[in-house]
Amino acid sequence: MIRFATSEDGLAIAKLVLVILKDMELPFVKEIGEAKTIEILTEAVKDPTYRYGYKRGLVKEVDGEIAGIAFGYPAEEEAIVDDALARVLKEKGMTERPLFIDPETFPNEWYLDTICVDEAFRGQGIGSELLDALDKMAKREAKSVIGLCVDQANPNAQRLYERKGFAVVGEQMLSGHKYNHMQKNI
């Protein structure tokens, strides 16, 4: 079942987000460690305005377990999506440091920030199901275009997005990696 995320999903969401952050080789994770990153993300998920806040996400549940997640936001909210992380870091007495420094969105799109399937559930079509469900999120935000970035080093992911109707509309450098920006009209 695909459903909107809830604040109670925080730990499962944080663990799957960590997979993405490690793949991106972000300094944040290297500096504070995986356990602390999960702790911080779990707390930040409770804030609905956060990049990975529960109101911005969908989860795929299989037999009571969260098998996959998809999170995103309207492009015009990109400037505020990490404010909650800064607040959590401050509350924990830690130096505020952003996860991301590069702008990711293109104007007027609903941006798919993160999609991840738990390793135990891969190969079962869960990523495709989540991609198919994104229209709900975009329409809820009155958007008719969904955008995303795919690492140029991951051609398999790009092929999946192309099969789902996305096309490359630009190129970006994010956290030192080259990405293709893709969009799909809904």
C-alpha positions in Angstrom: 0.0 0.0 0.0 1.2 3.5 -0.9 0.2 6.1 1.6 1.2 9.6 2.7 4.0 9.5 5.3 3.3 10.2 9.0 5.5 11.6 11.7 5.6 8.0 13.2 7.5 6.8 10.2 10.4 9.0 11.1 13.0 6.3 11.9 12.3 4.2 8.8 12.4 7.4 6.7 15.7 8.5 8.2 17.3 5.1 7.5 16.3 5.2 3.9 17.3 8.8 3.5 20.7 7.9 4.9 21.2 5.4 2.0 20.8 8.4 -0.4 23.0 10.7 1.6 25.8 8.1 1.7 25.5 7.5 -2.1 26.0 11.3 -2.5 29.1 11.2 -0.3 27.9 14.2 1.6 30.4 15.6 4.1 27.6 16.0 6.7 27.3 12.2 7.1 31.1 11.7 7.2 31.5 14.4 9.8 28.9 13.4 12.3 28.5 9.6 11.6 25.6 7.5 10.5 24.0 6.9 13.9 23.9 10.7 14.7 22.6 11.4 11.2 19.7 9.0 11.7 18.9 10.6 15.0 18.9 14.1 13.6 16.9 13.1 10.5 14.3 11.2 12.6 13.7 14.4 14.7 13.6 16.6 11.6 11.0 14.4 9.8 8.5 15.5 12.5 8.5 19.0 11.0 6.2 19.0 8.0 8.1 21.8 6.2 11.4 19.9 6.2 12.8 18.5 3.0 12.0 15.0 4.4 9.1 16.2 6.6 6.3 13.7 6.8 3.9 16.0 4.9 6.2 16.0 1.9 6.4 12.2 1.4 4.9 9.0 0.3 5.8 5.6 1.7 5.2 2.1 0.3 4.3 -0.3 3.1 4.6 -4.1 2.7 3.4 -6.3 5.5 3.7 -3.4 8.0 7.2 -2.4 7.0 8.2 0.7 5.0 9.7 -0.7 1.9 10.3 2.6 0.0 9.9 6.3 0.2 9.5 9.3 -2.1 9.9 12.9 -0.9 9.6 16.2 -2.7 8.4 19.8 -2.7 7.4 22.7 -4.9 10.3 24.5 -6.4 9.4 27.8 -4.7 9.8 26.2 -1.3 13.4 25.1 -1.9 14.7 28.1 0.2 13.0 26.9 3.4 13.1 23.1 3.1 16.2 22.8 5.3 15.2 25.3 8.0 14.0 22.4 10.2 17.4 20.7 10.0 19.1 23.9 11.2 16.7 24.1 14.1 17.3 20.4 15.1 21.1 20.9 15.0 20.8 24.0 17.1 18.6 22.2 19.6 21.3 19.5 19.9 24.0 22.0 20.4 25.6 21.2 17.1 27.0 23.6 14.5 24.5 24.3 11.8 25.6 22.9 8.6 23.5 22.3 5.5 23.1 18.9 3.9 23.0 20.5 0.5 24.4 23.7 -0.8 23.5 23.6 -4.5 20.1 24.6 -5.8 18.3 21.6 -7.3 14.9 22.7 -8.6 13.9 24.2 -11.9 11.1 26.9 -11.7 7.4 25.9 -11.5 7.9 22.2 -10.8 7.2 19.8 -8.0 10.6 18.4 -7.3 11.3 14.8 -6.4 14.1 15.2 -3.9 14.5 11.6 -2.9 13.2 8.1 -3.8 14.6 5.1 -2.2 13.7 1.4 -1.8 14.9 -0.7 1.1 17.5 -3.2 -0.1 15.3 -6.1 1.1 12.5 -5.0 -1.2 14.4 -4.1 -4.4 13.5 -5.7 -7.7 9.8 -5.9 -6.8 8.6 -2.8 -8.7 8.3 -0.6 -5.6 10.3 2.3 -7.1 8.0 2.2 -10.2 4.9 2.2 -7.9 6.2 5.2 -6.0 7.0 7.1 -9.2 3.5 6.4 -10.5 2.1 7.8 -7.3 4.0 11.1 -7.5 1.2 12.7 -9.5 -0.8 12.9 -6.3 1.9 14.9 -4.6 2.3 17.3 -7.5 -1.4 17.8 -8.0 -1.8 18.4 -4.2 0.6 21.3 -4.7 -1.1 22.5 -7.9 1.9 21.6 -10.0 1.6 20.1 -13.5 5.4 19.3 -13.9 7.5 16.9 -11.8 11.2 17.4 -11.9 14.1 15.3 -10.5 17.9 15.0 -10.8 19.5 11.7 -11.7 23.3 11.1 -11.2 24.9 10.7 -14.7 26.8 7.8 -13.2 23.5 5.9 -12.7 22.2 5.2 -16.3 19.8 2.5 -15.0 17.9 5.0 -12.9 17.7 7.4 -15.8 16.3 4.6 -18.0 13.6 3.9 -15.4 12.7 7.6 -15.3 12.6 7.8 -19.1 10.2 4.7 -19.1 8.0 6.7 -16.7 7.8 9.7 -19.0 10.6 11.9 -17.8 13.0 13.6 -20.3 16.3 15.3 -19.7 15.9 19.1 -19.7 19.2 20.2 -18.3 22.4 19.3 -16.5 23.5 20.3 -13.0 26.5 19.9 -10.7 25.3 18.8 -7.2 27.7 18.1 -4.3 30.5 17.6 -6.8 28.6 15.1 -9.0 27.1 15.6 -12.5 23.3 15.2 -12.7 20.8 15.3 -15.5 17.7 17.3 -14.6 14.6 15.5 -15.9 11.0 16.6 -16.0 7.6 15.0 -16.8 4.3 16.8 -17.5 1.3 15.4 -15.7 
